[in-house]
Amino acid sequence: MQSKITNKRKRVGVFSGSFNPIHVGHLVLANYIKEFTDIDEICLVVSPHNPLKKANNLLEDNIRLEMTKVAVEAFDDIKVSDVEFAMPRPSYTINTLEKLSSDNPEVDFTLIIGGDNWNDFHLWKDYKKIIDNYSIIIYPRLGQKIHIDECHAESVELVDAPIVEISSTFIRECIRNGKDVRAFVPPSTYDYIVEHELYK
């Protein structure tokens, strides 16, 4: 009997961030979405500059890229991308999604954002274009009530992911103050930070 051939397109979740540094909260979220939704792979896009944030606290791009890569070495379905490094700055999500789609026409890309970003989504460049052309997964954030209009119900999904309230800002401040934060950062990334004396 001939086996049935399926033409299911690969679905990749795009999770962008400065990752300055990446921490266990990022990995918990990425791992949850990979395992508990129909996302096949997570793509961590290291952003050189978020248009809604100041850039003066960012480490050099390739350092943050390397920290993120070593953090996910043990995960087969979590990848790291530097696609935005060669794009005009500041980088905008619509441009990143379009670039990824153009380079990978066989893949369906899904944007992954927090509830806080969803509530400010109207501030994003070409946000309507994103909603019209890409699916979106929203993860919960403390203190954020999420409303999804009925007209977007098929393409926008709220997932019940664990809420891990760790911030990269908190980790940077702790390191500057001589605190041991190895429980908050992937071990390989923590070793990288110590070896290169980052955030001192």
Helices and strands as residue ranges (DSSP letters): E 10-17, H 24-36, E 41-46, H 61-71, E 78-81, G 83-86, H 93-103, E 107-114, H 115-119, G 121-123, H 127-133, E 135-139, G 150-152, E 156-158, H 168-176, H 187-195
